Amino acid sequence: MTKLTQLQRKHTKLVVGLMSGTSLDGIDAALVRISGSGASARIKLLAFDTYKFPKGFRELVLKNSLPGSGTVDTIARLNIIYAHFFADAVKRIVRKARVALSSIDLIGSHGQTIHHLPNPHRMFGKTVRATLQISDPSTIAQLTGITTIGDFRAADMAVGGQGAPLAPYFDFALCRSKSKNRILLNLGGIANFTILPKNCSPRQVTAFDTGPANMVIDALTRKFYEKKFDPNGTLALRGRVIPSLLNWMMSHPFFKRKPPKSTGREEFGAAFINRLLTRAKGAHKADILATATEFTAYAVYSQYKKFIAQRMKVDELLVSGGGAYNRAIMKSLRKHFAPAAVNTIEHIGISSDAKEAMIFALLANETVVENPSNIPSVTGALKQVVLGKICLA
């Protein structure tokens, strides 16, 4: 019996999910126990932690994520060193949980997105959509001795999808409600939400990126205060929103684009920050940060009003990701979405910190049993496909 056949026949698996997001805060590692698959899957978090990168690594990755500043030799090496860091994270989270490395059935690795180009582009008579996630899954598999599944976005893009967001499969399987219209909002570097009408089927699920979440806030906090992020939104709460600046930020063409859609550093990274600072010249730094923080929350609400509200009135907003700890963002979301309840995803028993890593553990489980896990109504793909590349140890 082959290793894959054995995995397919196992009802319960131990899986490590790995995630490194656009904020480049470190590697999130979640060890979970998954029973079953598909809409009936059940998942239990056994251990979670975030492992920081070496000093200077974040800056090197950012430099090599932008056209004109990266080099192919550095990107090739980053692809491998990332895999070493991811393999180390697997070993550390397994030790933390006090289980044997040999008992782990699967690793699901998102890798690190360094460039994402979801819109169609004509080249040499072909229409292409492109994305690049580094952290070679074959290397992770060999360094850990565990079958590893990675590169989840490419298959969806090959059939006309945006390759993002991928969270809606997890959201539908584990977070849908029979009685409430829910929005699952994730606030990482980029904000994205999943729309789950009560008692919905997969075809009724909608999801897309709503704009930046912590990406702009963190960049401004580093520049103004030499801090990696705004702890609990404390700095933003000291300032006042500048209406004209907020209006300029909301004039970005991304917000008029119809779903399905996704975005990233290509649209809201360094170039956007530089234009923002030029526009805000002379304003108090606390007011600029307060405006950027309001921008995150208001963009979520505006995208809901523009594309969702006419067909579904939300009863409950469940927030995950680092932005869930930002009191300024949460305060603004509660103001805009009232009378809907706005809570963190812990409200339904899922860890806000661990959710993104858990998503890729679940997706790996679906891949190994050959279940399609993209949702075409979300990504714009022409059909459902099995995601990811299976790398045997």
N, C-alpha and C positions, 0 to 999 in steps of 0.2 A: 504494500500500500504506500503510495507516495505521500510526501509531507503535506502537500496541498489537499489531498483526499482526506487525510487524517484531520486536518484543520476544518474542512467543510463538514465533517461528521460530528465535530465537537459541538454540543449545545451551549456550553459555558466556556468562555475563554478569558484569560488574563491578557490585557492589551495595554500597551503604553502609547499614549497620544502625545505628540510633540508639536509645539507651535512657537514660531518667532514672528511677531507682527511688525507692522509698519513703524511702530514707536521704537523698535529695536531696544527694548528694555532688558531683554534676556530671553532665555529659553524656558517656556512653560512646559512642564512634564507632568502628566496625570496618569497614574496607574488605576485602571478600572477593571471591574468584572462585568462582562457582557453576557447576558443570557438571551438566546434566540437571535432573530434578525428581522429586518423589515419593520413594519408598523407595530409589531408585537415585541420588539427588542426592549430589554430592560438593562439599565446600566447603573452600577454602583461605584462611587469614587472611593478608592482605598487609600490613595496618597497623592499629594500634590505639592509642587514647589516650583519656584522660578530660580534659574541659575544664571548669574550675571556673566557678561562677556568680559574678557580682559580689557584693561585700559587702552583706549585708542582704537579698539576694534570697531565700535559703532561708527566712528568718523570715517574709517576706511571703507566700510560697507556703503555708507551714504555717498561717498565720493564715487564709488563704482556703480551706483544706481542711476546715474545721470548721464545722458548722451554728452560726449565731448570731454568728460572728466574721468571716465573709467578706461581701463585697458584690458584687453582680452586675456593676457597672461595672469593679471591679478584676479580677474573673475574666475578663471580656471582653478587657481589655487584656493580662492575663497570657497568654491564649490566643495572642495575636499576638506578644508579645515573646519567648515561648518559641520560636515558629517562627523568629524572627530568630536566636536563639542556636543552634538546631538547624542552620539553614542555614550559620551561621558554622562550626560543628563539621564539617559536610560539607566545606567548602572547606579547612579546616585539615588534616583527615586525608588528603585527596587530595594536598595539597601535601607532606605528610610522606612519602607513598608515591611522590612524584615522578611522578605520572601527570596527564594533562590532565583537567580537570573535564568536558570534552565527551565523554570516553571512558566516563563512568559511565552505566550503563544504567538503574539504579533506586535509589531510596532507600526503605528500610523504617523507619518511625518509630513507636515505641511511644507517644511523647508522655509526658506526666506525669500520672499518676493523682492527681486531687485529691479524688475521692470514689467509693467503690465499694460498691454496695448490691445484692449478688447474690441475696438472699433475696426470695421473691415478696411483693409488697405490693398490696393491693386499693385501687384508686382509681377512682371514677366508673364502677364496674362492670367495670373491666379489671384484669387481673393484670399487674404490671410488675416487671421487674428493671432496675436502672439503674446506669450507670457513666459517669464523665466523665474522659476523658483530654484535656488541653489541649496545645496546640502545633499549630495549624492546618496540616494537610498541604498544602492548596492554597497557602498562603503559602510554605511550604518549597519547593514545586515552582516557584513563580514567582521566588523569590529565587535559586534555584540553576540553573534551566533544566532540571531533571531530573524525570522522572515520579516522583511520590512516592505511596507507599501508607501509610496510617495508620488509626487508629481500628479496631484489630483485634478488640476485645472485643464490640462491640455486636451483631454478627450472631449469635454464639453465644448471647447472652442473649435475643435475639429468638425463638429456638426452644427456650427453657426452660433454657438452660445458665447456668453461673455466670460465664462469660466469662473463666475462669481455672481452672487455670494453662494457659498457652499453650506453655510449654517442652516438654511431652511429645512434640509432633510432631517437634521437633529431636532430642530424646533417642532416639526410636524410629528415626528415619531414619539417625542417625549414631553412636549409642552402644550399640545392642543387641549382644548376644553370642550366639554359637551354643552356648557351653559353660558360661556363668556366669549365675546369677541376680543381676542388678545393681539397685542403687538409685542413681539420680542425684539428689543432694541439692544444692539451691542455697540459699546463705545470704546473702541480701541484707538488706533491711529486714525482710522476711518470709521464713520458711523454707518451702520446698516441695520435695517429692520426687516422682520418677517411678519407678514399679516396672516393671522390665523382666525378666520371666521369660526364661530362656534360650530362644533360638530362637522368640521370641514373634511373634504377629501383632498388628496394631493393636488388635484387639478385646480382647486380653489385657492391654493397657497400663492401669495405674491410676496416678493422680496426684492430689495435693491439697495444700493448705497445711497445715503441721503446727503453725503458731503463729508468734510473732515470732522473728526471728533477731537482727539487729543493732539493731533499732528500740529495744528497751528498754535494751540495753547502752549504745548511743550516748547515749541521753537521760540515763542515770545518769552516764556519764563526763563529759558536759558540765556537769552540775550539781555533781558532786563534785570534779572535777579541772580543769575549764575546758579540756578537750581534746575534739576532734571525735569521737574514737573511742579505744578501748583498744588501743594498738599491740601487735600480736602476742599480745594477751591477758595482757600483763605485769602490769597492775594487778589483774586478777581472780585471777591465780595467787598474789597476796600474801594473799588473804583465805580464809575458810572458809565453806562452804555452811551456811546457817541452815535446818535441816530444816523447821521450822514455817512459815517464809516460803515455801519451795519448795512445800510442800503447799498453801498458800493459792493460790499462783500457778497450780498445776496443777488447782485446783478450778474454774477458769474454765469456763463452760458450752461454750465452743468445742470443748474436747477430748472431750466426750461426743457431739458432733454427728457423725452418720455422713457419710462421703464420698458424693458429691462435695461439697467445701466449699472456701471461700476466705475470707481475712480480710485485715485491714489496720489502718490507723491508727484506723478507727472503733471497733475493739474493743481495740486494744493501744497506743493513743496516749496523749495527755496525761492523760485521765481515769484510765486504768489506772495510769499512773506515779504520779499523785497518791495513789491508794488504796494503792499499794505503799509509798510513802514514809510514809504514815500508819501502816500496819501494821508497818513496820520501824523506827519511831521509837526512838531510843536505841541502835540497832545500829551497829557500826563500818562506815564507808562501804566499806572493802575487802570486808567480808563480804557487804554488800548486793550489790555488783557481782559477787562470786563466785557468789552465789546466782542472780542474773539470768543469768549466763553458763551455769551448770549448767542453768537452766530451758530455755534454747535447745536444748541437746543432749538433755536428758532428754525434752523434749516430742517431739522427732523420734523417739526410741526408743520412747516410750510409744505414739505413734500407729502405729508399725510393729507393735508387739506386739498392740495392740488390733484393728487392722484388716487386717494383712497376714500376720503370722507363721504363722497356721494354714494358709495355702494356699501360702506360698512362704518358704523359708528362704534368707536373703540370703547370697551368697558374697562380694560386693564392694560397698562403698559408695564412690562417687566424688563428691567435694565440690567445688563451685565457688562463686563469689561472694566478697565481702569476708571472710565468716566463715571461709573456708578458711585464712586467714592467722592466725586467732586460736588460739594454741597451747592455751589452756584449753578451748575448744570441741572441738578435734580430739582432745585427750587424753581428754575425757569420752566422745566418740563411740566411740573405740577401746575404752574400758572397757566401755561398754554393749553394743556390737555384737560383741565378741570371741566366737568366733574369726574372724569375717568380716574381710577386709582393708578398711582405711579409708585411702584415698588421695585426693589432689586429682585433678581431672579431667585434669591434665597427664599423668597416668599413661597415658592413651590418646591423647595428642597434641592435646588441645584446650585452649586458653588459658582458665584460670579467670576471669581479668579480663575477657576479651572475649566470653565465651559469651553473655551476655544480649543484647548488641548483635548478635551473629551470628545469634541466634534470629530477630530481626526482619528481618534481611537475607534469611534463608531463607523466612520467611513471605511476604515481599513477592514473592519469586520464585514461590512457589506460587500466590499470588493472580493474578499476571499471566498464568499459564498455565491459570487457572481450576480449580486443584486444591483441593478442600476440605482445610482444615488444622486444623480442630478435631477432637478425639477425644471422641465422645459418652460413652464409658465413663469419661472423666476429668471432663468438665465437667457432665455430666448433661443435655446437649442431646438433643432428640428426634431429631435427624438431623445428618449432616455438612453443613457449609455452607462456602462460600468466604468467607474473612475479609477485612476491610479495605475501605477506600474508595480508589479509584484517582483520583489528581489529576494531570492532564496539565499539562506546562509550556507 
